[in-house]
């Protein structure tokens, strides 16, 4: 075959197209209708592009908003459905975080709380952030009615960036302000001092100011210690139980005798601890501002007074300690003592000579003057200085008075000082010195801090043990046979000394204006505690037959106090007429310490008929 074409154009792979090529027939026509060819796309305008972009952005924004609102809805559902629903709980708004305070607690000797700090919130404002001062002031006054509208408005309208609106809010007050949601008003964490015992220990504990700094009492005296060691409580020697008893009896005495005030102290003679101390009138340490200054005045430590006949304690101790005078020595108490234009006499003149025991028993001024005449002025001044009467007591309270002593110390001064006039000291001075007279002669500096069992107690021997032994007998003699009989409490072997001193106003002593006191101690066979009561300007009553002296006013109060605190202090009740007690406490008017000599003679009964056994009677003890 030759290479010629047979039908079909060249290029379709016909046999004639080229030698060796394959023929492919054309596609058959489709039996289905074919779509019309699409016209070519026109180019998009700028408006169409902008619309497309806007639609995309709206979709994205809608998705974001939907997500946010979904999250908020879930949060709200959890807060309402899962957390209990209802109004927000009050304590949520009051959470203050750290409750650690910056000032230590104060406790009594048994751990009872006397002062503590609580975390509080104080309200302040930044006036620059308060957009509507009038409206804000109205809202604040409605929530805190004790605020003054004009004062608050003035603060909120000022130019300062910080103003206090109210300090130390209660939780309820803070919640009320918190609900107001006033812009520019916020809370500041502070501390407030609280005193659980209230007025009961006000003159001991004292109080703090608005910034929590001590302004009186132990709060002031130990301000540095309380702030530098906030985690360690300051433990006092005070016993809150005794404090209740002492205040109750002092208040009753003040009311009974229409007095203007009183002071009382319970003192441990073995170590100098002040177990209780009350001064009336007292005050509320929670709000001490705006009070009468007399309520803030501490009569027990700051007030200095002429102590009257309680000073005969020290005059007698001085006489014994010099070795020049014995308890049985006699002194003229019948004739007045004249010095210059002054005449000294007795309140109740017995018109006879008295032994030293009787001078103490009847509280004779004349006998006291005769005794100091024999001792001398220099010896008296040295002794009174040694007893601490020329300087403050050293007690930890800032409210400690300076004694008023004569300068120069002349003969006339020595006479009046012998019976408690012409020198003014505080009740704390008197108690601390008297403790050394009856405890074996050891002077312990008074303290309001509890002494640790193993701590060393500062001690100074100021009188001999022999003098101290005789003074214990003199104390007991006053209660059994002298002016302090109303202080007797059966079983507690009480002793003491009465005191009455006219008050000096200006240059003259005022009639019927006096300080009546009694310094009691128990048990006198082994002294442990002093109970001192002083009543300021008591008025006589029908019950006391017109008297308002220490024996009628203060001694009964001491007796009632001893009866109540004796069991609290674990002092055992004893039979006061046993030989053991009498051997250490007995004294009679003649100055004899031999109690067996005072027994009545005993007649031996006749032996029983027919008996061959001799009868030996036993002596009976005096009752």
C-alpha positions as CSV (number, residue, x, y, z in Angstrom):
1,X,0.0,0.0,0.0
2,X,1.0,3.4,-0.8
3,X,0.9,6.2,1.8
4,X,-2.2,8.1,0.4
5,X,-5.0,9.6,2.4
6,X,-8.4,8.1,2.3
7,X,-11.0,10.5,3.6
8,X,-10.5,13.0,6.4
9,X,-8.3,15.8,6.6
10,X,-4.8,15.6,7.5
11,X,-3.9,15.8,11.2
12,X,-6.8,13.5,12.4
13,X,-4.6,10.4,12.2
14,X,-6.0,9.1,9.1
15,X,-4.0,6.5,7.4
16,X,-2.8,9.0,4.9
17,X,-1.5,11.4,7.4
18,X,1.7,9.7,8.2
19,X,3.1,6.3,8.1
20,X,2.6,4.2,11.2
21,X,0.2,6.7,13.0
22,X,-3.0,5.6,14.8
23,X,-6.4,6.9,13.9
24,X,-8.7,8.4,16.6
25,X,-12.2,9.1,15.5
26,X,-13.9,12.3,16.7
27,X,-16.1,12.3,19.8
28,X,-19.7,11.5,19.2
29,X,-22.2,14.2,20.0
30,X,-23.8,14.1,23.6
31,X,-27.4,13.0,23.7
32,X,-28.0,15.5,26.7
33,X,-28.5,19.2,26.2
34,X,-25.4,21.3,26.9
35,X,-25.5,24.5,29.1
36,X,-25.1,27.7,27.4
37,X,-21.6,29.1,27.7
38,X,-21.2,31.6,30.6
39,X,-20.4,35.1,29.8
40,X,-17.0,36.2,31.1
41,X,-17.0,37.8,34.9
42,X,-17.0,41.5,35.2
43,X,-14.4,43.1,37.5
44,X,-15.8,44.0,41.2
45,X,-16.2,47.6,42.2
46,X,-14.7,49.2,45.4
47,X,-18.1,49.4,47.0
48,X,-18.6,45.7,46.8
49,X,-15.2,45.1,48.4
50,X,-16.0,47.5,51.3
51,X,-19.4,45.8,51.9
52,X,-17.7,42.4,52.0
53,X,-15.1,43.5,54.6
54,X,-17.7,45.1,56.8
55,X,-19.8,42.0,56.8
56,X,-16.7,40.0,57.9
57,X,-15.8,42.4,60.7
58,X,-19.4,42.3,62.0
59,X,-19.3,38.6,62.2
60,X,-16.0,38.6,64.1
61,X,-17.3,41.3,66.5
62,X,-20.5,39.4,67.1
63,X,-18.5,36.2,67.9
64,X,-16.4,38.1,70.5
65,X,-19.4,39.7,72.1
66,X,-21.2,36.4,72.3
67,X,-18.2,34.8,73.9
68,X,-17.8,37.5,76.5
69,X,-21.5,37.5,77.4
70,X,-21.5,33.8,77.6
71,X,-18.6,33.9,80.1
72,X,-20.4,36.5,82.2
73,X,-23.6,34.5,82.2
74,X,-21.6,31.4,83.4
75,X,-20.0,33.5,86.2
76,X,-23.4,34.9,87.3
77,X,-24.9,31.4,87.3
78,X,-22.1,30.1,89.5
79,X,-22.4,33.1,91.9
80,X,-26.2,32.7,92.3
81,X,-27.1,29.1,91.7
82,X,-24.0,27.4,93.0
83,X,-23.0,29.8,95.8
84,X,-26.4,30.0,97.4
85,X,-27.9,33.0,95.7
86,X,-29.5,35.9,97.5
87,X,-27.9,39.2,98.6
88,X,-24.2,39.3,99.0
89,X,-23.2,38.1,102.5
90,X,-22.1,40.8,104.9
91,X,-18.8,39.2,105.8
92,X,-17.7,39.2,102.1
93,X,-17.4,43.0,102.3
94,X,-15.6,42.8,105.7
95,X,-12.7,40.6,104.8
96,X,-9.5,42.3,105.9
97,X,-6.9,39.7,105.3
98,X,-4.2,39.6,107.9
99,X,-5.6,39.9,111.5
100,X,-2.2,40.0,113.2
101,X,-2.1,43.1,115.5
102,X,0.8,45.4,116.2
103,X,0.3,45.7,120.0
104,X,0.6,43.0,122.6
105,X,-2.2,41.9,124.9
106,X,-2.3,42.7,128.6
107,X,-3.5,40.0,131.0
108,X,-3.9,39.5,134.7
109,X,-1.8,37.0,136.7
110,X,-4.2,34.2,135.7
111,X,-4.2,35.0,132.0
112,X,-7.5,36.9,132.0
113,X,-7.6,39.4,129.2
114,X,-7.4,43.1,130.4
115,X,-6.5,44.7,127.0
116,X,-6.3,43.5,123.5
117,X,-6.2,44.9,119.9
118,X,-8.7,44.1,117.2
119,X,-8.3,44.8,113.5
120,X,-10.8,47.5,112.3
121,X,-11.4,49.5,109.2
122,X,-11.4,53.3,109.1
123,X,-13.2,55.4,106.5
124,X,-11.3,58.0,104.4
125,X,-11.8,59.9,101.2
126,X,-9.9,61.4,98.3
127,X,-12.0,64.6,97.6
128,X,-10.5,64.9,94.1
129,X,-12.2,61.6,93.2
130,X,-15.6,62.5,94.7
131,X,-17.6,63.9,91.8
132,X,-20.7,64.8,93.8
133,X,-19.8,65.9,97.3
134,X,-23.3,66.9,98.4
135,X,-24.8,63.6,97.4
136,X,-21.9,61.6,98.8
137,X,-22.2,63.5,102.2
138,X,-25.9,62.8,102.4
139,X,-25.4,59.1,101.8
140,X,-22.6,58.8,104.3
141,X,-24.6,60.6,107.0
142,X,-27.6,58.3,106.3
143,X,-25.3,55.3,106.8
144,X,-23.4,56.8,109.7
145,X,-25.8,59.0,111.7
146,X,-23.2,60.1,114.2
147,X,-21.4,62.0,111.4
148,X,-22.1,65.7,110.9
149,X,-23.3,66.6,107.4
150,X,-21.6,70.0,107.2
151,X,-18.4,68.5,108.5
152,X,-18.4,65.7,106.0
153,X,-19.4,68.0,103.1
154,X,-16.6,70.4,104.0
155,X,-14.0,67.5,103.9
156,X,-15.3,66.1,100.6
157,X,-15.3,69.6,99.0
158,X,-11.7,70.4,100.1
159,X,-8.5,70.4,98.1
160,X,-6.7,67.7,100.1
161,X,-6.1,64.3,98.6
162,X,-6.7,62.5,101.9
163,X,-9.2,63.1,104.7
164,X,-10.4,60.9,107.6
165,X,-14.2,60.6,107.7
166,X,-14.6,58.1,110.6
167,X,-12.0,56.0,112.5
168,X,-12.5,52.4,113.7
169,X,-15.8,51.4,112.1
170,X,-17.8,48.5,113.4
171,X,-18.3,45.7,110.9
172,X,-22.0,46.7,110.5
173,X,-21.0,50.3,109.8
174,X,-18.4,49.2,107.2
175,X,-20.9,47.0,105.4
176,X,-23.4,49.9,105.3
177,X,-20.8,52.3,103.7
178,X,-19.6,49.5,101.4
179,X,-23.0,49.1,99.9
180,X,-23.1,52.8,99.0
181,X,-20.4,52.4,96.4
182,X,-19.3,56.0,96.5
183,X,-16.2,56.7,94.3
184,X,-13.3,58.2,96.1
185,X,-14.4,56.8,99.5
186,X,-12.4,53.8,100.8
187,X,-11.3,51.9,103.9
188,X,-7.9,51.8,105.7
189,X,-6.9,48.9,107.9
190,X,-6.2,50.0,111.5
191,X,-6.3,48.6,115.1
192,X,-8.5,49.5,118.0
193,X,-7.8,48.7,121.7
194,X,-10.5,46.9,123.7
195,X,-10.7,46.5,127.4
196,X,-12.8,43.5,128.5
197,X,-12.6,44.4,132.2
198,X,-13.8,48.0,131.5
199,X,-13.5,50.4,134.4
200,X,-12.5,47.7,136.8
201,X,-8.8,48.0,135.9
202,X,-8.9,51.4,134.3
203,X,-6.4,53.0,136.7
204,X,-4.0,50.1,136.2
205,X,-4.2,49.3,132.5
206,X,-4.8,52.9,131.4
207,X,-5.8,53.6,127.7
208,X,-4.5,54.4,124.3
209,X,-5.3,57.2,121.8
210,X,-6.8,57.1,118.4
211,X,-3.5,56.0,116.9
212,X,-3.1,53.2,119.4
213,X,-0.3,54.8,121.4
214,X,-0.5,54.5,125.2
215,X,-1.6,57.6,127.0
216,X,-2.1,56.4,130.6
217,X,-1.4,53.5,132.9
218,X,0.5,50.4,131.9
219,X,-0.4,51.2,128.3
220,X,1.8,54.3,128.5
221,X,4.4,52.9,130.9
222,X,5.1,49.9,128.6
223,X,4.2,51.4,125.3
224,X,7.6,50.4,123.8
225,X,7.4,46.9,125.1
226,X,3.8,46.4,123.9
227,X,4.7,47.5,120.3
228,X,8.1,45.8,120.0
229,X,6.9,42.4,121.2
230,X,3.3,42.2,119.9
231,X,3.2,38.4,120.1
232,X,4.1,38.2,123.8
233,X,1.3,39.3,126.3
234,X,2.3,41.6,129.2
235,X,1.3,39.7,132.3
236,X,0.4,41.8,135.4
237,X,0.5,40.8,139.1
238,X,-3.2,41.8,139.4
239,X,-5.8,39.2,140.2
240,X,-9.1,40.0,138.6
241,X,-11.0,38.2,141.3
242,X,-9.6,40.3,144.0
243,X,-10.2,43.4,141.9
244,X,-13.9,42.7,141.9
245,X,-14.0,42.2,145.7
246,X,-12.0,45.3,146.4
247,X,-14.0,47.6,144.1
248,X,-17.3,46.3,145.4
249,X,-16.4,47.0,149.0
250,X,-14.9,50.4,148.3
251,X,-18.0,51.5,146.3
252,X,-20.2,50.4,149.2
253,X,-18.1,52.3,151.7
254,X,-18.1,55.5,149.5
255,X,-21.9,55.2,149.2
256,X,-22.5,54.5,152.9
257,X,-20.4,57.5,154.1
258,X,-21.2,59.9,151.2
259,X,-17.4,60.1,150.4
260,X,-16.0,61.8,147.4
261,X,-13.6,59.0,146.6
262,X,-11.6,56.0,147.9
263,X,-8.5,53.9,147.2
264,X,-7.6,50.4,148.0
265,X,-4.6,48.1,147.6
266,X,-4.0,44.3,148.2
267,X,-0.3,43.7,148.5
268,X,1.9,40.6,148.8
269,X,4.4,41.3,151.5
270,X,6.6,38.4,150.5
271,X,7.6,39.7,147.0
272,X,6.1,43.2,146.5
273,X,3.4,42.2,144.0
274,X,0.4,44.4,143.8
275,X,-2.5,41.9,143.6
276,X,-5.2,44.5,143.4
277,X,-5.5,48.2,143.2
278,X,-8.6,50.4,142.9
279,X,-9.2,54.1,142.8
280,X,-12.7,55.6,142.9
281,X,-14.1,57.2,141.0
282,X,-12.9,55.3,137.9
283,X,-13.6,55.7,134.2
284,X,-14.3,53.7,131.0
285,X,-10.9,53.2,129.2
286,X,-12.9,52.6,126.0
287,X,-13.9,56.3,126.0
288,X,-11.9,58.3,128.5
289,X,-12.2,61.7,126.7
290,X,-14.3,64.5,128.0
291,X,-14.5,63.1,131.5
292,X,-14.1,64.9,134.8
293,X,-10.4,65.0,135.6
294,X,-11.2,63.6,139.1
295,X,-12.2,60.3,137.5
296,X,-8.8,60.0,135.8
297,X,-6.9,60.8,139.0
298,X,-5.3,57.8,140.6
299,X,-5.7,58.2,144.4
300,X,-3.7,55.0,145.1
301,X,-0.4,56.1,143.4
302,X,-0.6,59.7,142.2
303,X,-2.3,61.3,145.1
304,X,-0.1,62.1,148.1
305,X,-1.7,62.7,151.5
306,X,-1.0,63.2,155.1
307,X,-1.6,59.7,156.3
308,X,-2.4,60.4,159.9
309,X,-2.1,57.7,162.5
310,X,-1.0,54.9,160.1
311,X,2.4,56.7,160.2
312,X,2.7,55.6,163.9
313,X,3.6,52.2,162.4
314,X,6.9,53.8,161.2
315,X,7.4,55.9,164.3
316,X,7.1,52.8,166.5
317,X,9.4,50.7,164.2
318,X,12.0,53.5,164.3
319,X,11.8,53.6,168.1
320,X,12.4,49.9,168.4
321,X,15.1,49.7,165.7
322,X,17.3,52.3,167.4
323,X,17.4,50.1,170.5
324,X,16.6,53.1,172.7
325,X,12.9,52.2,173.4
326,X,11.2,49.0,174.5
327,X,7.5,48.1,174.1
328,X,7.0,48.4,177.8
329,X,8.5,51.8,178.2
330,X,6.2,54.5,179.6
331,X,5.6,58.0,178.0
332,X,3.6,60.9,179.2
333,X,0.3,61.1,177.4
334,X,-1.5,63.3,179.9
335,X,0.0,66.8,179.2
336,X,-0.1,68.6,175.8
337,X,3.1,69.3,173.9
338,X,3.7,72.9,173.1
339,X,6.2,74.1,170.5
340,X,6.2,77.7,169.5
341,X,2.6,78.7,168.8
342,X,1.4,75.2,168.3
343,X,-0.1,72.8,170.8
344,X,-0.3,69.0,170.2
345,X,-3.0,67.0,172.0
346,X,-4.8,63.6,171.7
347,X,-8.1,63.1,170.1
348,X,-9.1,61.1,173.2
349,X,-6.8,62.0,176.1
350,X,-6.5,59.2,178.6
351,X,-4.8,61.6,181.1
352,X,-2.1,59.2,182.1
353,X,1.2,57.7,181.0
354,X,1.1,55.0,178.4
355,X,3.3,52.2,177.4
356,X,4.5,52.0,173.8
357,X,1.9,49.2,173.3
358,X,-0.8,51.5,174.6
359,X,0.4,54.4,172.5
360,X,-0.1,52.2,169.4
361,X,-3.4,50.7,170.8
362,X,-5.1,54.0,171.5
363,X,-3.3,55.9,168.7
364,X,-1.9,58.6,171.0
365,X,-0.3,61.6,169.3
366,X,1.3,62.7,172.6
367,X,3.0,59.4,173.2
368,X,4.3,59.4,169.6
369,X,5.8,62.8,170.0
370,X,7.5,61.8,173.3
371,X,9.0,58.8,171.6
372,X,10.5,60.8,168.7
373,X,11.9,63.3,171.2
374,X,13.9,60.5,172.6
375,X,15.0,59.2,169.2
376,X,16.0,62.5,167.6
377,X,15.3,64.4,164.3
378,X,18.3,63.1,162.4
379,X,17.4,59.5,163.1
380,X,13.8,60.0,162.0
381,X,14.8,61.7,158.7
382,X,17.3,58.9,157.9
383,X,14.7,56.2,158.8
384,X,11.9,57.8,156.7
385,X,14.3,58.1,153.8
386,X,15.3,54.5,154.1
387,X,11.6,53.5,154.0
388,X,11.2,55.3,150.6
389,X,9.2,58.3,151.8
390,X,11.4,60.9,150.0
391,X,11.1,59.7,146.4
392,X,8.5,58.0,144.1
393,X,7.8,54.3,144.8
394,X,9.3,53.1,141.5
395,X,6.0,51.5,140.5
396,X,5.7,50.9,136.7
397,X,2.8,53.4,136.4
398,X,3.6,56.9,135.0
399,X,1.0,58.2,137.5
400,X,3.3,58.1,140.5
401,X,3.3,61.0,142.9
402,X,6.3,62.6,144.5
403,X,6.1,62.8,148.3
404,X,6.0,66.2,150.0
405,X,8.6,66.4,152.7
406,X,9.7,69.2,154.9
407,X,12.9,71.1,153.9
408,X,14.5,71.8,156.2
409,X,13.5,68.9,158.5
410,X,13.2,70.6,161.8
411,X,12.2,69.6,165.3
412,X,8.6,70.7,164.8
413,X,8.4,68.6,161.6
414,X,9.6,65.6,163.5
415,X,6.9,66.0,166.0
416,X,4.0,66.2,163.5
417,X,5.5,63.4,161.3
418,X,5.5,61.1,164.3
419,X,1.7,61.0,164.0
420,X,1.3,61.4,160.3
421,X,1.1,65.1,159.6
422,X,3.7,67.4,157.9
423,X,4.6,64.8,155.3
424,X,2.5,63.6,152.4
425,X,3.0,60.3,150.6
426,X,0.8,58.1,148.4
427,X,-1.1,55.0,149.7
428,X,1.4,52.9,147.7
429,X,4.3,54.4,149.6
430,X,2.5,53.5,152.9
431,X,1.7,49.9,151.9
432,X,5.2,49.1,150.6
433,X,6.9,50.5,153.7
434,X,4.5,48.8,156.1
435,X,5.1,45.4,154.3
436,X,8.8,45.7,155.2
437,X,7.9,46.4,158.8
438,X,6.0,43.1,159.3
439,X,7.6,40.7,156.8
440,X,10.9,40.3,158.7
441,X,12.3,43.7,157.8
442,X,12.8,43.2,154.0
443,X,11.8,46.1,151.7
444,X,10.5,44.9,148.3
445,X,10.0,47.5,145.6
446,X,6.3,47.4,144.6
447,X,5.5,46.0,141.2
448,X,2.5,45.5,138.9
449,X,4.3,42.8,137.0
450,X,3.9,39.1,137.9
451,X,7.2,37.8,139.2
452,X,8.4,34.5,137.8
453,X,9.0,31.7,140.3
454,X,12.7,31.6,139.6
455,X,13.3,35.3,139.3
456,X,15.4,37.2,141.9
457,X,13.4,39.6,144.1
458,X,15.3,42.9,144.9
459,X,15.5,43.0,148.6
460,X,16.8,45.5,151.2
461,X,16.9,44.9,155.0
462,X,15.5,48.1,156.5
463,X,14.6,47.0,160.0
464,X,15.8,44.1,162.2
465,X,13.9,40.9,162.5
466,X,13.4,41.6,166.2
467,X,11.7,44.9,165.3
468,X,9.5,43.2,162.7
469,X,8.5,40.5,165.2
470,X,7.4,43.2,167.7
471,X,5.5,45.2,165.1
472,X,3.5,42.1,164.1
473,X,2.4,41.8,167.7
474,X,1.5,45.5,167.8
475,X,-0.6,45.1,164.6
476,X,-2.5,42.2,166.2
477,X,-3.0,44.1,169.5
478,X,-4.8,47.0,167.7
479,X,-7.4,44.6,166.2
480,X,-7.9,42.5,169.4
481,X,-7.8,45.4,172.0
482,X,-7.5,48.7,170.1
483,X,-9.1,51.0,167.5
484,X,-9.2,48.3,164.8
485,X,-11.6,45.8,166.4
486,X,-14.1,46.0,163.5
487,X,-11.5,44.6,161.1
488,X,-11.4,41.3,163.0
489,X,-12.2,38.2,160.9
490,X,-12.3,34.9,162.8
491,X,-9.6,32.5,161.7
492,X,-7.5,34.9,159.7
493,X,-5.5,36.5,162.5
494,X,-5.9,40.0,161.2
495,X,-3.8,42.9,162.5
496,X,-3.5,46.5,161.4
497,X,-3.5,50.2,162.3
498,X,-6.1,52.9,161.9
499,X,-5.5,56.3,160.5
500,X,-7.4,59.6,160.4
501,X,-6.0,62.9,159.1
502,X,-7.6,66.2,158.5
503,X,-7.2,67.6,155.0
504,X,-5.3,70.7,154.5
505,X,-6.8,73.2,152.0
506,X,-4.7,76.2,151.5
507,X,-2.8,77.1,154.8
508,X,-5.4,75.6,157.1
509,X,-6.9,72.3,158.0
510,X,-10.6,71.9,157.2
511,X,-13.0,70.7,159.9
512,X,-15.0,67.6,159.0
513,X,-12.8,67.2,155.9
514,X,-10.6,64.2,156.5
515,X,-8.9,61.1,155.1
516,X,-9.9,57.9,157.0
517,X,-7.9,54.8,156.5
518,X,-7.0,51.3,157.8
519,X,-3.9,49.3,157.0
520,X,-4.7,45.7,157.7
521,X,-2.5,42.6,157.3
522,X,-3.1,38.8,157.7
523,X,-2.3,36.3,159.0
524,X,-0.2,38.0,161.6
525,X,1.5,34.8,162.7
526,X,3.0,34.5,159.2
527,X,2.2,37.7,157.3
528,X,1.3,37.3,153.7
529,X,-1.0,40.1,152.6
530,X,-1.7,43.7,153.3
531,X,-5.2,45.1,152.6
532,X,-5.3,48.9,152.7
533,X,-8.4,51.1,152.4
534,X,-8.5,54.9,152.3
535,X,-11.7,56.9,152.1
536,X,-11.7,60.5,151.0
537,X,-13.9,62.9,153.0
538,X,-16.3,60.4,154.6
539,X,-19.3,61.8,156.4
540,X,-20.4,60.5,159.8
541,X,-23.7,58.6,160.1
542,X,-26.1,57.6,162.9
543,X,-24.7,54.1,162.7
544,X,-21.2,55.3,163.6
545,X,-22.5,57.7,166.4
546,X,-21.3,60.7,164.6
547,X,-17.7,59.4,163.9
548,X,-16.0,59.2,160.6
549,X,-12.6,58.0,161.7
550,X,-10.6,55.2,160.3
551,X,-11.8,52.7,162.9
552,X,-15.4,53.4,162.0
553,X,-15.1,53.8,158.3
554,X,-12.2,51.9,156.8
555,X,-11.6,49.1,159.3
556,X,-14.9,47.4,158.7
557,X,-14.3,47.5,154.9
558,X,-11.0,45.8,155.4
559,X,-12.6,43.1,157.5
560,X,-15.2,42.4,154.8
561,X,-12.5,42.3,152.1
562,X,-10.3,39.9,154.1
563,X,-13.2,37.6,154.6
564,X,-13.9,37.3,150.9
565,X,-10.3,37.1,149.5
566,X,-8.9,34.8,152.1
567,X,-10.3,31.7,150.5
568,X,-9.3,33.0,147.0
569,X,-5.7,33.3,148.2
570,X,-5.8,29.9,149.9
571,X,-5.1,31.3,153.3
572,X,-6.0,28.6,155.8
573,X,-8.4,29.3,158.7
574,X,-6.7,28.7,162.0
575,X,-7.7,28.7,165.7
576,X,-6.3,32.0,166.8
577,X,-6.0,30.8,170.4
578,X,-3.6,27.9,169.9
579,X,-0.2,28.2,171.6
580,X,1.5,28.3,168.2
581,X,-0.5,31.4,167.1
582,X,-0.3,33.2,170.5
583,X,3.5,32.6,170.8
584,X,4.0,34.8,167.6
585,X,1.2,37.4,168.0
586,X,0.4,38.0,171.6
587,X,1.0,41.4,173.3
588,X,-0.8,43.1,176.2
589,X,-1.0,46.7,177.3
590,X,1.9,46.3,179.7
591,X,4.1,45.3,176.8
592,X,4.3,41.6,177.8
593,X,4.5,39.0,175.1
594,X,4.0,36.0,177.5
595,X,0.4,35.0,176.9
596,X,0.5,32.4,179.6
597,X,1.0,35.1,182.3
598,X,-2.4,36.5,181.3
599,X,-4.2,33.3,182.1
600,X,-6.5,33.4,185.1
601,X,-5.3,31.3,188.1
602,X,-6.6,27.8,188.1
603,X,-7.7,26.1,191.4
604,X,-7.1,22.4,191.5
605,X,-10.4,20.5,192.1
606,X,-10.4,18.1,195.0
607,X,-9.6,14.6,194.1
608,X,-12.4,12.1,193.7
609,X,-13.4,10.3,196.9
610,X,-11.4,7.1,197.2
611,X,-9.0,8.0,194.5
612,X,-5.3,7.6,195.0
613,X,-4.3,9.4,191.7
614,X,-3.3,13.1,192.0
615,X,-5.2,15.5,189.7
616,X,-3.1,17.8,187.5
617,X,-5.3,20.6,186.0
618,X,-4.4,22.0,182.6
619,X,-4.3,25.7,181.8
620,X,-7.1,27.1,179.7
621,X,-6.4,29.4,176.9
622,X,-7.8,33.0,176.9
623,X,-10.8,33.6,174.8
